[in-house]
Amino acid sequence: MWLKAYIAEISEIYGISSAEVQNVIIETAEQFYTHLLRHPVVCEMTKDGITIRKYSFNAFAVSEDTVTLQSHDFKSLSASLKDRFETIMLYRKHKYLSGYIGKAIRCTFLKYDDGAFCFTEDGGAGKIHAVCSDRNIPPKERNRYSSGQNLWFIASGLIQINDQILFRLSRTAMTLVDELFKLNGSNVKCIKRIPGAKSYVHAKKHIPKKQIVSVAGELNERIIVEF
């Protein structure tokens, strides 16, 4: 009963199916106890807990010892399991967030801390923290943001700090111009940009003035369209 409750709890915390949780427990337990007991072990789940079979070899025979872990025996294994589940969660989060790299995301400014602008992204990726260095902010915008201000950025990469995965942002990338026009319904290619001053974009067809004004207003710079 205790093991079933543990599996359900882990499944809810980390968003992993019960079957995956069981597989991780068995795999981690076998590695943990093989190292601890200095003998090969095979683990399986039973209604009473986790059964461990330890195998010993000598020149004449193979012996097998069996023990069933109860809830009070599980504490020594739980730290290893916690590390494993957190590693799985970080890997999946990294893989999921990688899909946003190169795309425009709307972020909320939080604070300026230790040489970096700190934001949170509240769109399709959920509430994810993000950072942007001075060099990726247009000069005239540096130290001008106010708490709660919303701005568009390019997600240029991911960075891991301790157990968190953060977006690395840019307001100076030429691709930000392309992505903002795409969000407005037009396809353009930025061919030159002076961040905070002007951008030159190439378009194959007419772009409504409203879209140009919208992108120019977001970037605080002139948009020059070439056909």
Secondary structure as the mmCIF struct_conf table of DSSP 4:
data_model
#
loop_
_struct_conf.conf_type_id
_struct_conf.id
_struct_conf.beg_label_comp_id
_struct_conf.beg_label_asym_id
_struct_conf.beg_label_seq_id
_struct_conf.end_label_comp_id
_struct_conf.end_label_asym_id
_struct_conf.end_label_seq_id
HELX_RH_AL_P HELX_RH_AL_P1 TRP A 2 TYR A 14
TURN_TY1_P TURN_TY1_P1 GLY A 15 GLY A 15
HELX_RH_AL_P HELX_RH_AL_P2 SER A 18 LEU A 37
TURN_TY1_P TURN_TY1_P2 ARG A 38 ARG A 38
BEND BEND1 HIS A 39 HIS A 39
STRN STRN1 VAL A 41 THR A 46
TURN_TY1_P TURN_TY1_P3 LYS A 47 ASP A 48
STRN STRN2 GLY A 49 PHE A 57
BEND BEND2 ALA A 59 PHE A 60
STRN STRN3 VAL A 62 LEU A 69
HELX_RH_3T_P HELX_RH_3T_P1 SER A 71 ASP A 73
TURN_TY1_P TURN_TY1_P4 PHE A 74 PHE A 74
HELX_RH_AL_P HELX_RH_AL_P3 LYS A 75 LEU A 97
HELX_RH_3T_P HELX_RH_3T_P2 SER A 98 TYR A 100
TURN_TY1_P TURN_TY1_P5 ILE A 101 GLY A 102
BEND BEND3 LYS A 103 LYS A 103
STRN STRN4 ALA A 104 ASP A 113
TURN_TY1_P TURN_TY1_P6 ASP A 114 GLY A 115
STRN STRN5 ALA A 116 GLU A 121
BEND BEND4 GLY A 123 GLY A 123
TURN_TY1_P TURN_TY1_P7 GLY A 124 ALA A 125
BEND BEND5 LYS A 127 LYS A 127
STRN STRN6 ILE A 128 SER A 133
HELX_RH_3T_P HELX_RH_3T_P3 ASP A 134 ASN A 136
BEND BEND6 ILE A 137 ILE A 137
HELX_RH_3T_P HELX_RH_3T_P4 PRO A 139 GLU A 141
TURN_TY1_P TURN_TY1_P8 ARG A 142 ASN A 143
TURN_TY1_P TURN_TY1_P9 SER A 147 GLY A 148
STRN STRN7 ASN A 150 ILE A 161
TURN_TY1_P TURN_TY1_P10 ASN A 162 ASP A 163
STRN STRN8 GLN A 164 SER A 170
BEND BEND7 ARG A 171 THR A 172
HELX_RH_AL_P HELX_RH_AL_P4 MET A 174 LEU A 183
TURN_TY1_P TURN_TY1_P11 ASN A 184 GLY A 185
STRN STRN9 VAL A 188 ILE A 194
TURN_TY1_P TURN_TY1_P12 PRO A 195 ALA A 197
STRN STRN10 LYS A 198 ALA A 203
BEND BEND8 LYS A 204 LYS A 205
HELX_RH_AL_P HELX_RH_AL_P5 LYS A 209 LEU A 219
TURN_TY1_P TURN_TY1_P13 ASN A 220 ASN A 220
BEND BEND9 GLU A 221 GLU A 221
STRN STRN11 ARG A 222 GLU A 226
#
